[in-house]
Amino acid sequence: MERFVVNRLLSVCVLAFTLSGLGGASVAEAAPLSQAEREEIAATMGSNTAKQYCGGYPLGGAMEKGMMQTFLSRNLEISMMDQIDLDDKEIGIAFFENLFADAFKLCPGKARAIWRQMAEM
């Protein structure tokens, strides 16, 4: 269930960037990222998601904002988002490990509800 939600959020983000004109490059133009780069980007997305979540956004909105924030702050082409597959074990671990670690540091009381909110998405 959570894979579906995360992959759906990635699709929404790609669509939003493309429609807003920020996604000018096509998938064919995106330079391939190494596994280490993909894991590092996923870890940053997890941290940014935690910051947004603890800042008051619901989990789904925090995930969208965290992902967009990561890509914009790194000047990454939006077409590179396809390379960040959270179903990949190492990439998924990097994302969720940072999401939970940072959420429990920033807002431990609220962070306890993350699993429940994921199940409700």
C-alpha positions as CSV (number, residue, x, y, z in Angstrom):
1,M,0.0,0.0,0.0
2,E,2.7,2.5,1.0
3,R,4.6,1.7,-2.3
4,F,1.5,2.7,-4.2
5,V,1.2,5.9,-2.3
6,V,4.8,6.9,-2.6
7,N,4.9,6.1,-6.3
8,R,1.7,7.9,-6.9
9,L,3.1,11.0,-5.1
10,L,6.2,10.8,-7.3
11,S,3.9,10.8,-10.4
12,V,1.9,13.8,-9.1
13,C,5.2,15.7,-8.5
14,V,6.4,15.0,-12.0
15,L,3.1,16.1,-13.5
16,A,3.1,19.3,-11.4
17,F,6.6,20.2,-12.4
18,T,5.9,19.5,-16.1
19,L,2.7,21.5,-16.2
20,S,4.4,24.4,-14.4
21,G,7.1,24.6,-17.0
22,L,9.9,23.5,-14.6
23,G,10.3,20.1,-16.2
24,G,11.7,21.3,-19.5
25,A,14.0,18.3,-20.1
26,S,12.8,15.0,-21.3
27,V,13.6,11.7,-19.7
28,A,16.0,10.9,-22.6
29,E,18.0,14.0,-21.7
30,A,18.4,13.2,-18.0
31,A,21.9,12.1,-17.1
32,P,21.9,8.7,-15.3
33,L,22.5,9.0,-11.6
34,S,24.7,6.5,-9.8
35,Q,23.3,4.3,-7.1
36,A,25.1,6.3,-4.4
37,E,23.6,9.6,-5.9
38,R,20.1,8.1,-5.9
39,E,20.4,7.0,-2.3
40,E,21.7,10.4,-1.2
41,I,18.9,12.2,-3.0
42,A,16.3,9.8,-1.4
43,A,17.9,10.4,2.0
44,T,17.6,14.2,1.5
45,M,14.0,13.8,0.4
46,G,13.3,11.9,3.6
47,S,14.8,14.6,5.7
48,N,12.9,17.3,3.9
49,T,9.7,15.4,4.2
50,A,10.3,15.1,8.0
51,K,10.8,18.9,8.2
52,Q,7.6,19.6,6.3
53,Y,5.7,17.0,8.3
54,C,6.9,18.5,11.6
55,G,6.1,22.0,10.3
56,G,2.4,21.1,10.1
57,Y,1.8,19.5,6.7
58,P,-0.1,16.2,6.6
59,L,2.1,13.3,5.6
60,G,1.1,13.2,2.0
61,G,1.6,16.9,1.5
62,A,4.9,16.8,3.4
63,M,6.1,14.0,1.1
64,E,5.2,16.0,-2.0
65,K,6.8,19.2,-0.7
66,G,9.9,17.4,0.5
67,M,10.5,15.8,-2.8
68,M,10.0,19.0,-4.7
69,Q,12.2,20.9,-2.3
70,T,15.0,18.4,-2.8
71,F,14.9,18.6,-6.6
72,L,14.7,22.4,-6.6
73,S,17.4,22.9,-4.1
74,R,19.8,20.7,-6.0
75,N,18.9,22.0,-9.5
76,L,18.0,18.5,-10.6
77,E,16.0,18.0,-13.8
78,I,12.6,16.9,-12.9
79,S,12.9,14.0,-15.3
80,M,15.5,12.6,-13.0
81,M,12.7,11.8,-10.5
82,D,12.0,8.6,-12.4
83,Q,15.4,7.4,-11.3
84,I,14.5,7.6,-7.6
85,D,12.6,4.4,-7.2
86,L,11.5,4.0,-3.6
87,D,10.7,0.3,-4.4
88,D,14.5,-0.2,-4.7
89,K,15.6,-1.6,-1.3
90,E,18.5,0.7,-0.7
91,I,16.8,3.8,-2.0
92,G,13.6,3.1,0.0
93,I,15.7,2.5,3.2
94,A,17.5,5.8,2.7
95,F,14.3,7.7,2.3
96,F,12.3,6.1,5.2
97,E,15.3,5.9,7.5
98,N,15.8,9.7,7.2
99,L,12.1,10.4,7.4
100,F,11.7,8.6,10.7
101,A,15.0,9.7,12.2
102,D,14.4,13.3,11.5
103,A,10.8,13.2,12.4
104,F,11.5,11.6,15.8
105,K,14.2,14.3,16.4
106,L,12.0,17.2,15.4
107,C,8.6,16.2,16.6
108,P,8.6,12.9,18.5
109,G,5.0,13.1,19.6
110,K,3.7,13.7,16.1
111,A,6.1,11.2,14.5
112,R,4.5,8.3,16.3
113,A,1.5,8.7,14.0
114,I,3.4,8.4,10.7
115,W,2.7,4.6,10.3
116,R,-1.0,5.1,10.9
117,Q,-1.1,8.0,8.5
118,M,0.7,5.9,5.8
119,A,-1.8,3.1,6.3
120,E,-4.7,5.6,5.8
121,M,-3.2,7.1,2.6
